[in-house]
């Protein structure tokens, strides 16, 4: 049984940024909290987590 199929993963990755755009906030160019660089760290952590999950799923397939 596959938990995450490739089309589902692609769909999630395409639609996920829309959640960030739809959040209420200051419509001006001045952000509420000026955080720089943390977005890259969060994105890198998410990519490493996804990579580990996919490796775990593939190793379970190999054992079967």
SULPE-V656135 format. One record per residue. N is the residue number from 0. SS is DSSP state (H for helix, E for strand, L for the rest). NEAR is the number of other ideal C-beta (glycine too) atoms within 8 Angstrom. Layout:
n=<N | N>
ss=<SS | SS>
near=<NEAR | NEAR>
//
This chain:
n=<0 | 1 | 2 | 3 | 4 | 5 | 6 | 7 | 8 | 9 | 10 | 11 | 12 | 13 | 14 | 15 | 16 | 17 | 18 | 19 | 20 | 21 | 22 | 23 | 24 | 25 | 26 | 27 | 28 | 29 | 30 | 31 | 32 | 33 | 34 | 35 | 36 | 37 | 38 | 39 | 40 | 41 | 42 | 43 | 44 | 45 | 46 | 47 | 48 | 49 | 50 | 51 | 52 | 53 | 54 | 55 | 56 | 57 | 58 | 59 | 60 | 61 | 62 | 63>
ss=<L | L | L | L | L | H | H | H | H | H | H | H | H | H | H | H | H | H | H | H | H | L | L | L | L | L | L | L | L | L | L | L | L | L | L | L | L | H | H | H | H | H | H | H | H | H | H | H | H | H | H | H | H | H | H | H | H | H | H | H | H | H | H | L>
near=<2 | 5 | 4 | 7 | 6 | 5 | 6 | 8 | 9 | 8 | 8 | 8 | 7 | 7 | 8 | 8 | 7 | 7 | 8 | 7 | 6 | 5 | 6 | 2 | 5 | 6 | 3 | 4 | 2 | 4 | 6 | 4 | 4 | 4 | 7 | 4 | 6 | 7 | 7 | 7 | 8 | 8 | 8 | 8 | 8 | 8 | 8 | 8 | 8 | 8 | 8 | 8 | 9 | 8 | 8 | 8 | 11 | 8 | 8 | 8 | 7 | 6 | 5 | 4>
//
